[in-house]
């Protein structure tokens, strides 16, 4: 029987033994939502990096015409980088290109997960596809759903996203063992509508103040895409 657990912030990964486990990283506003949208709209790969300097060094390894450089630090777009939100990225010609991507929390959470047997990026946007893929390919493995959070803080929108994934696992015919954190996330999801939850969350409120209403509403859509981003070496590609 597979065990489903939710980590409340990426820093909790430091205490986890990751080999033999499957990790699903969530950063709803906006890193994993952007990664999902980019791959769904034809990006060949997304290379997550730890910071702007690493992103620039990585981008230098690719032909400029085949690469899009995007990122933020503490919610401010890095100078010379494309704004890292989903709809902003979809304005770029992503088809067949490499997206080099750096964020304060989401790409760091992916890096912290590398020792796991399998690492996926998920959002509300692709929840059903990710859960179905894991059920088909890693049915007996422990699954850690990782809320990226913000600089060692809990984020409501990531916990809501975790609840959505847990609710989807609970609907599968296979039996699962859910930890208390997973059950708590599922109970939150059952009681709250996605758009309302994202808009009331601290990060959501900050994004609304920056007039990113459309971006927040876009990220609140459930299972819009069937793409399943999986970490392969240093890049996320469609599984």
Secondary structure, 3 states (H helix, E strand, C coil): CEEEEEECCHHHHHHCCCCCCEEEEECCCCHHHHHHHHHHCCCCEEEEECCHHHHHHHHCCCCHHHEEEEEEECCEECCCCECCCHHHHHCCCCCCCEEEEECCCHHHHHHHCCCCCEEEEECHHHHHHHHHHHHHHCCCCCEEEEECCECCECCHHHHHHHHHHHHHHHCCCCCEEECHHHHHHHHHHHHCCHHHHHHHCHHHHHHHHCCCHHHHHHHCCCCCCCCCEEEECCEEEEC
